[in-house]
Amino acid sequence: MPTRNKIQEDILKKKETAQDDIRREYLKKLAAHTGRDTILYASAFTSQKVQTLPSVVLQVALHDVQSFMSALHNLRNDKLDLVLHSPGGSMEAADQIVQYLRAKYTHIRAVVPQNAMSAATMIACACDEIVMGKHSAIGPIDPQVTFPTATGLFTAPAQAILDEFDQAKGEVVANPATAPLWVTKIQAYPPGFLHMCKATLDLARDKVTEWLDTYMFKDVPIGNRQGRTIANWLGDATGHKTHGRPINIEVARNKGLRVSALEADQDLQELVLSVFHAASVTFDITHCAKMIENHNGNGTYYNVTPR
């Protein structure tokens, strides 16, 4: 298997569009190897230039739905490999992407060449199977909420906001003198904010429960399906400590997710990692920040000039 450095050297030695030619060549070989439609959905969130890019362009977003429509155009297989490398993003966008893909494909594998976090983990949970390497990671699905503060927008886990509110109630009951401090803090939240946090948290767990039970565990008797247990675990912000905490293949398997080892098929591993390395080089040497591309070389590319 060519290393990332070797792929980068090959690209830099060739013409200006070599990064596209080489990436598409590996994507085509990957689809030929598996006999499945193949789509690369990747963002530059682990690129060397990530600090110079607006975070919003790297995330799962509603405009990605149209890009998936373009990528699926003229594809005829009923099985899909989704090579997924993303920090996550909009839960609503992830939901719509899942609905669209599941309307088209009877079997989907989420192939994680490095990281599929947050809303991308949710998408992976809507697949029949997840393929991970020893180095790969999915992550917690606890939703993040953004709200205005005196110093600008602030993002925090929805569960952390609810936990803080419970802490406030407990401290005020134990010591009423602390009430003015907590009132000032809670009044800084927008109206209905606590209700929104709870609803968002419940929705994330409900959707992952539904997807796991419908797709990954469809062959398990209804009473024995583990979707709710796994969704509650993935959504446990308190247990995971941080939203970006990596969950490796062993932990994912031990918790009941159906995860295959990328290393079990050496040809598959080499092709998947070659696609990923070529995409990573593309992110590093061009203005591309996110791409959704199929094995026929058709795709959408989000180009952003670094700040």
Contacts in CASP RR format, 6 or more apart in sequence:
PFRMAT RR
TARGET T0000
AUTHOR 0000-0000-0000
METHOD contacts of the structure
MODEL  1
MPTRNKIQEDILKKKETAQDDIRREYLKKLAAHTGRDTILYASAFTSQKV
QTLPSVVLQVALHDVQSFMSALHNLRNDKLDLVLHSPGGSMEAADQIVQY
LRAKYTHIRAVVPQNAMSAATMIACACDEIVMGKHSAIGPIDPQVTFPTA
TGLFTAPAQAILDEFDQAKGEVVANPATAPLWVTKIQAYPPGFLHMCKAT
LDLARDKVTEWLDTYMFKDVPIGNRQGRTIANWLGDATGHKTHGRPINIE
VARNKGLRVSALEADQDLQELVLSVFHAASVTFDITHCAKMIENHNGNGT
YYNVTPR
1 269 0 8 1.000
1 270 0 8 1.000
1 273 0 8 1.000
1 274 0 8 1.000
2 10 0 8 1.000
2 274 0 8 1.000
2 277 0 8 1.000
3 277 0 8 1.000
4 277 0 8 1.000
4 280 0 8 1.000
4 281 0 8 1.000
7 22 0 8 1.000
7 274 0 8 1.000
7 277 0 8 1.000
7 278 0 8 1.000
7 281 0 8 1.000
8 277 0 8 1.000
8 281 0 8 1.000
8 284 0 8 1.000
8 285 0 8 1.000
10 18 0 8 1.000
10 22 0 8 1.000
11 18 0 8 1.000
11 19 0 8 1.000
11 22 0 8 1.000
11 278 0 8 1.000
11 281 0 8 1.000
11 285 0 8 1.000
12 18 0 8 1.000
12 285 0 8 1.000
14 21 0 8 1.000
14 22 0 8 1.000
15 21 0 8 1.000
19 278 0 8 1.000
19 281 0 8 1.000
19 282 0 8 1.000
19 285 0 8 1.000
19 286 0 8 1.000
20 282 0 8 1.000
22 278 0 8 1.000
23 40 0 8 1.000
23 275 0 8 1.000
23 278 0 8 1.000
23 279 0 8 1.000
23 282 0 8 1.000
23 293 0 8 1.000
24 293 0 8 1.000
24 297 0 8 1.000
26 271 0 8 1.000
26 274 0 8 1.000
26 275 0 8 1.000
26 278 0 8 1.000
27 38 0 8 1.000
27 40 0 8 1.000
27 275 0 8 1.000
27 293 0 8 1.000
27 294 0 8 1.000
27 295 0 8 1.000
27 297 0 8 1.000
28 295 0 8 1.000
28 296 0 8 1.000
28 297 0 8 1.000
29 271 0 8 1.000
30 38 0 8 1.000
30 81 0 8 1.000
30 83 0 8 1.000
30 268 0 8 1.000
30 271 0 8 1.000
30 272 0 8 1.000
30 275 0 8 1.000
30 295 0 8 1.000
31 37 0 8 1.000
31 38 0 8 1.000
31 81 0 8 1.000
31 295 0 8 1.000
33 267 0 8 1.000
33 268 0 8 1.000
33 271 0 8 1.000
34 81 0 8 1.000
34 268 0 8 1.000
35 77 0 8 1.000
35 79 0 8 1.000
36 77 0 8 1.000
36 79 0 8 1.000
36 80 0 8 1.000
36 81 0 8 1.000
36 109 0 8 1.000
37 72 0 8 1.000
37 75 0 8 1.000
37 76 0 8 1.000
37 77 0 8 1.000
37 79 0 8 1.000
37 80 0 8 1.000
37 81 0 8 1.000
37 105 0 8 1.000
37 294 0 8 1.000
37 295 0 8 1.000
38 80 0 8 1.000
38 81 0 8 1.000
38 83 0 8 1.000
38 294 0 8 1.000
38 295 0 8 1.000
39 68 0 8 1.000
39 71 0 8 1.000
39 72 0 8 1.000
39 80 0 8 1.000
39 81 0 8 1.000
39 82 0 8 1.000
39 83 0 8 1.000
39 292 0 8 1.000
39 293 0 8 1.000
39 294 0 8 1.000
39 295 0 8 1.000
40 83 0 8 1.000
40 275 0 8 1.000
40 279 0 8 1.000
40 291 0 8 1.000
40 292 0 8 1.000
40 293 0 8 1.000
40 294 0 8 1.000
41 64 0 8 1.000
41 68 0 8 1.000
41 82 0 8 1.000
41 83 0 8 1.000
41 84 0 8 1.000
41 85 0 8 1.000
41 86 0 8 1.000
41 291 0 8 1.000
41 292 0 8 1.000
42 83 0 8 1.000
42 84 0 8 1.000
42 85 0 8 1.000
42 86 0 8 1.000
42 276 0 8 1.000
42 279 0 8 1.000
42 283 0 8 1.000
42 290 0 8 1.000
42 291 0 8 1.000
43 58 0 8 1.000
43 59 0 8 1.000
43 85 0 8 1.000
43 86 0 8 1.000
43 87 0 8 1.000
43 283 0 8 1.000
43 289 0 8 1.000
43 290 0 8 1.000
43 291 0 8 1.000
44 50 0 8 1.000
44 53 0 8 1.000
44 58 0 8 1.000
44 283 0 8 1.000
44 284 0 8 1.000
44 288 0 8 1.000
44 289 0 8 1.000
44 290 0 8 1.000
45 55 0 8 1.000
45 58 0 8 1.000
45 86 0 8 1.000
45 87 0 8 1.000
45 115 0 8 1.000
46 85 0 8 1.000
46 114 0 8 1.000
46 115 0 8 1.000
46 280 0 8 1.000
47 53 0 8 1.000
47 280 0 8 1.000
47 283 0 8 1.000
47 284 0 8 1.000
48 284 0 8 1.000
49 283 0 8 1.000
49 284 0 8 1.000
49 306 0 8 1.000
50 58 0 8 1.000
52 306 0 8 1.000
52 307 0 8 1.000
53 289 0 8 1.000
53 304 0 8 1.000
53 306 0 8 1.000
53 307 0 8 1.000
54 304 0 8 1.000
54 307 0 8 1.000
55 87 0 8 1.000
57 289 0 8 1.000
57 290 0 8 1.000
57 302 0 8 1.000
57 304 0 8 1.000
58 86 0 8 1.000
58 87 0 8 1.000
58 289 0 8 1.000
58 290 0 8 1.000
59 86 0 8 1.000
59 87 0 8 1.000
59 88 0 8 1.000
59 89 0 8 1.000
59 90 0 8 1.000
59 119 0 8 1.000
60 86 0 8 1.000
60 88 0 8 1.000
60 89 0 8 1.000
60 90 0 8 1.000
60 93 0 8 1.000
60 94 0 8 1.000
60 97 0 8 1.000
60 119 0 8 1.000
60 120 0 8 1.000
60 123 0 8 1.000
61 89 0 8 1.000
61 90 0 8 1.000
61 93 0 8 1.000
62 90 0 8 1.000
62 92 0 8 1.000
62 93 0 8 1.000
62 96 0 8 1.000
64 93 0 8 1.000
64 97 0 8 1.000
64 292 0 8 1.000
65 93 0 8 1.000
65 96 0 8 1.000
65 97 0 8 1.000
65 100 0 8 1.000
66 300 0 8 1.000
67 292 0 8 1.000
67 299 0 8 1.000
67 300 0 8 1.000
68 97 0 8 1.000
68 100 0 8 1.000
68 101 0 8 1.000
68 292 0 8 1.000
69 100 0 8 1.000
70 292 0 8 1.000
70 298 0 8 1.000
70 299 0 8 1.000
70 300 0 8 1.000
71 292 0 8 1.000
71 293 0 8 1.000
71 294 0 8 1.000
71 298 0 8 1.000
71 299 0 8 1.000
71 300 0 8 1.000
72 100 0 8 1.000
72 104 0 8 1.000
72 294 0 8 1.000
73 298 0 8 1.000
74 296 0 8 1.000
74 298 0 8 1.000
75 294 0 8 1.000
75 296 0 8 1.000
77 105 0 8 1.000
78 104 0 8 1.000
78 105 0 8 1.000
78 106 0 8 1.000
78 107 0 8 1.000
79 105 0 8 1.000
79 106 0 8 1.000
79 107 0 8 1.000
79 108 0 8 1.000
80 101 0 8 1.000
80 104 0 8 1.000
80 105 0 8 1.000
80 107 0 8 1.000
80 108 0 8 1.000
80 109 0 8 1.000
81 108 0 8 1.000
81 109 0 8 1.000
81 111 0 8 1.000
82 101 0 8 1.000
82 108 0 8 1.000
82 109 0 8 1.000
82 110 0 8 1.000
82 111 0 8 1.000
82 123 0 8 1.000
82 127 0 8 1.000
83 111 0 8 1.000
83 113 0 8 1.000
83 272 0 8 1.000
83 275 0 8 1.000
83 276 0 8 1.000
84 110 0 8 1.000
84 111 0 8 1.000
84 112 0 8 1.000
84 116 0 8 1.000
84 120 0 8 1.000
84 123 0 8 1.000
84 124 0 8 1.000
85 112 0 8 1.000
85 113 0 8 1.000
85 114 0 8 1.000
85 115 0 8 1.000
85 116 0 8 1.000
85 120 0 8 1.000
85 276 0 8 1.000
85 279 0 8 1.000
86 115 0 8 1.000
86 116 0 8 1.000
86 117 0 8 1.000
86 119 0 8 1.000
86 120 0 8 1.000
87 115 0 8 1.000
87 117 0 8 1.000
87 118 0 8 1.000
87 120 0 8 1.000
88 94 0 8 1.000
88 116 0 8 1.000
88 117 0 8 1.000
88 118 0 8 1.000
88 119 0 8 1.000
88 120 0 8 1.000
88 121 0 8 1.000
89 118 0 8 1.000
89 119 0 8 1.000
89 120 0 8 1.000
90 119 0 8 1.000
91 119 0 8 1.000
91 122 0 8 1.000
91 143 0 8 1.000
91 200 0 8 1.000
91 203 0 8 1.000
91 204 0 8 1.000
91 207 0 8 1.000
93 119 0 8 1.000
94 119 0 8 1.000
94 120 0 8 1.000
94 122 0 8 1.000
94 123 0 8 1.000
95 207 0 8 1.000
97 123 0 8 1.000
98 122 0 8 1.000
98 123 0 8 1.000
98 126 0 8 1.000
98 211 0 8 1.000
101 108 0 8 1.000
101 126 0 8 1.000
102 108 0 8 1.000
102 126 0 8 1.000
102 215 0 8 1.000
107 128 0 8 1.000
108 126 0 8 1.000
108 127 0 8 1.000
108 128 0 8 1.000
108 129 0 8 1.000
108 215 0 8 1.000
109 127 0 8 1.000
109 128 0 8 1.000
109 129 0 8 1.000
109 130 0 8 1.000
109 131 0 8 1.000
109 260 0 8 1.000
110 116 0 8 1.000
110 123 0 8 1.000
110 124 0 8 1.000
110 127 0 8 1.000
110 129 0 8 1.000
110 130 0 8 1.000
110 131 0 8 1.000
111 130 0 8 1.000
111 131 0 8 1.000
111 262 0 8 1.000
111 272 0 8 1.000
112 124 0 8 1.000
112 130 0 8 1.000
112 131 0 8 1.000
112 132 0 8 1.000
112 133 0 8 1.000
112 136 0 8 1.000
112 137 0 8 1.000
112 138 0 8 1.000
113 136 0 8 1.000
113 262 0 8 1.000
113 272 0 8 1.000
113 273 0 8 1.000
113 275 0 8 1.000
113 276 0 8 1.000
114 135 0 8 1.000
114 136 0 8 1.000
114 137 0 8 1.000
114 276 0 8 1.000
115 136 0 8 1.000
115 137 0 8 1.000
115 138 0 8 1.000
115 246 0 8 1.000
116 123 0 8 1.000
116 124 0 8 1.000
116 136 0 8 1.000
116 137 0 8 1.000
116 138 0 8 1.000
116 139 0 8 1.000
117 137 0 8 1.000
117 138 0 8 1.000
117 139 0 8 1.000
117 244 0 8 1.000
118 139 0 8 1.000
118 140 0 8 1.000
118 141 0 8 1.000
118 144 0 8 1.000
118 243 0 8 1.000
118 244 0 8 1.000
119 141 0 8 1.000
120 138 0 8 1.000
121 138 0 8 1.000
121 139 0 8 1.000
121 140 0 8 1.000
121 141 0 8 1.000
121 234 0 8 1.000
121 247 0 8 1.000
122 141 0 8 1.000
122 204 0 8 1.000
122 207 0 8 1.000
122 208 0 8 1.000
122 211 0 8 1.000
124 130 0 8 1.000
124 138 0 8 1.000
125 141 0 8 1.000
125 208 0 8 1.000
125 211 0 8 1.000
125 212 0 8 1.000
125 216 0 8 1.000
125 230 0 8 1.000
125 231 0 8 1.000
125 234 0 8 1.000
125 257 0 8 1.000
126 211 0 8 1.000
126 215 0 8 1.000
127 215 0 8 1.000
127 216 0 8 1.000
128 215 0 8 1.000
128 216 0 8 1.000
128 218 0 8 1.000
128 258 0 8 1.000
129 216 0 8 1.000
129 258 0 8 1.000
129 259 0 8 1.000
129 260 0 8 1.000
130 138 0 8 1.000
130 252 0 8 1.000
130 257 0 8 1.000
130 258 0 8 1.000
130 259 0 8 1.000
130 260 0 8 1.000
131 259 0 8 1.000
131 260 0 8 1.000
131 261 0 8 1.000
131 262 0 8 1.000
131 268 0 8 1.000
131 272 0 8 1.000
132 138 0 8 1.000
132 248 0 8 1.000
132 249 0 8 1.000
132 252 0 8 1.000
132 259 0 8 1.000
132 260 0 8 1.000
132 261 0 8 1.000
132 262 0 8 1.000
133 249 0 8 1.000
133 261 0 8 1.000
133 262 0 8 1.000
133 263 0 8 1.000
133 269 0 8 1.000
134 248 0 8 1.000
134 249 0 8 1.000
134 261 0 8 1.000
134 262 0 8 1.000
134 263 0 8 1.000
136 248 0 8 1.000
136 249 0 8 1.000
136 262 0 8 1.000
137 246 0 8 1.000
137 247 0 8 1.000
137 248 0 8 1.000
138 246 0 8 1.000
138 247 0 8 1.000
138 252 0 8 1.000
139 234 0 8 1.000
139 240 0 8 1.000
139 244 0 8 1.000
139 245 0 8 1.000
139 246 0 8 1.000
139 247 0 8 1.000
140 234 0 8 1.000
140 235 0 8 1.000
140 236 0 8 1.000
140 237 0 8 1.000
140 240 0 8 1.000
140 243 0 8 1.000
140 244 0 8 1.000
140 245 0 8 1.000
140 247 0 8 1.000
141 204 0 8 1.000
141 205 0 8 1.000
141 208 0 8 1.000
141 231 0 8 1.000
141 234 0 8 1.000
141 235 0 8 1.000
142 157 0 8 1.000
142 158 0 8 1.000
142 159 0 8 1.000
142 201 0 8 1.000
142 204 0 8 1.000
142 234 0 8 1.000
142 235 0 8 1.000
142 236 0 8 1.000
142 237 0 8 1.000
142 240 0 8 1.000
142 243 0 8 1.000
143 157 0 8 1.000
143 158 0 8 1.000
143 200 0 8 1.000
143 201 0 8 1.000
143 203 0 8 1.000
143 204 0 8 1.000
144 155 0 8 1.000
144 156 0 8 1.000
144 157 0 8 1.000
144 158 0 8 1.000
144 243 0 8 1.000
145 155 0 8 1.000
145 156 0 8 1.000
145 157 0 8 1.000
145 158 0 8 1.000
145 161 0 8 1.000
145 193 0 8 1.000
145 196 0 8 1.000
145 197 0 8 1.000
145 200 0 8 1.000
146 153 0 8 1.000
146 154 0 8 1.000
146 155 0 8 1.000
147 153 0 8 1.000
147 154 0 8 1.000
147 156 0 8 1.000
147 189 0 8 1.000
147 190 0 8 1.000
147 193 0 8 1.000
148 154 0 8 1.000
148 190 0 8 1.000
149 188 0 8 1.000
150 188 0 8 1.000
157 237 0 8 1.000
157 243 0 8 1.000
158 197 0 8 1.000
158 198 0 8 1.000
158 200 0 8 1.000
158 201 0 8 1.000
158 237 0 8 1.000
159 197 0 8 1.000
159 201 0 8 1.000
159 235 0 8 1.000
159 236 0 8 1.000
159 237 0 8 1.000
159 238 0 8 1.000
160 237 0 8 1.000
161 189 0 8 1.000
161 193 0 8 1.000
161 194 0 8 1.000
161 197 0 8 1.000
162 194 0 8 1.000
162 197 0 8 1.000
162 198 0 8 1.000
162 201 0 8 1.000
163 238 0 8 1.000
164 185 0 8 1.000
165 186 0 8 1.000
165 194 0 8 1.000
168 182 0 8 1.000
168 185 0 8 1.000
168 186 0 8 1.000
171 178 0 8 1.000
171 182 0 8 1.000
172 178 0 8 1.000
172 179 0 8 1.000
172 182 0 8 1.000
201 235 0 8 1.000
204 231 0 8 1.000
204 235 0 8 1.000
205 228 0 8 1.000
205 231 0 8 1.000
205 232 0 8 1.000
205 234 0 8 1.000
205 235 0 8 1.000
206 231 0 8 1.000
208 227 0 8 1.000
208 230 0 8 1.000
208 231 0 8 1.000
208 234 0 8 1.000
209 227 0 8 1.000
209 228 0 8 1.000
209 230 0 8 1.000
209 231 0 8 1.000
212 225 0 8 1.000
212 226 0 8 1.000
212 227 0 8 1.000
212 230 0 8 1.000
212 231 0 8 1.000
213 222 0 8 1.000
213 225 0 8 1.000
213 227 0 8 1.000
213 228 0 8 1.000
216 227 0 8 1.000
216 257 0 8 1.000
216 258 0 8 1.000
217 225 0 8 1.000
217 226 0 8 1.000
217 227 0 8 1.000
217 258 0 8 1.000
220 226 0 8 1.000
226 256 0 8 1.000
230 255 0 8 1.000
230 256 0 8 1.000
230 257 0 8 1.000
233 255 0 8 1.000
237 243 0 8 1.000
249 259 0 8 1.000
249 261 0 8 1.000
252 259 0 8 1.000
253 259 0 8 1.000
262 268 0 8 1.000
262 269 0 8 1.000
262 272 0 8 1.000
263 269 0 8 1.000
279 291 0 8 1.000
282 288 0 8 1.000
282 291 0 8 1.000
283 289 0 8 1.000
286 303 0 8 1.000
287 303 0 8 1.000
287 304 0 8 1.000
287 305 0 8 1.000
287 306 0 8 1.000
288 301 0 8 1.000
288 302 0 8 1.000
288 303 0 8 1.000
289 302 0 8 1.000
289 303 0 8 1.000
289 304 0 8 1.000
290 301 0 8 1.000
290 302 0 8 1.000
291 299 0 8 1.000
291 300 0 8 1.000
291 301 0 8 1.000
291 302 0 8 1.000
292 299 0 8 1.000
292 300 0 8 1.000
293 299 0 8 1.000
293 300 0 8 1.000
293 301 0 8 1.000
END
